[in-house]
Amino acid sequence: MPYKKWRCLICDYVYDEEAGAPQDGIPPGTRWADVPETWTCPDCGASKADFQMVEID
């Protein structure tokens, strides 16, 4: 299954499943469903609920 990207609706930060968020302890390849609910956007502090799956070319 291809990796997806999720964009923060507040600041446009993009979480890329393939890249993960190693600076936050989320290793590359971590699917969005496996990102902890307590994780917040590293740029603006928004919650997971403030992210939307996006198609990025």
Buried (B, 14 or more C-beta within 10 A) or exposed (E): EEBBBBBBBBEEBEBBBEBBBEEEEBEEEBEBEEBEEEBBBBEEEBEBEBBEEEEEE
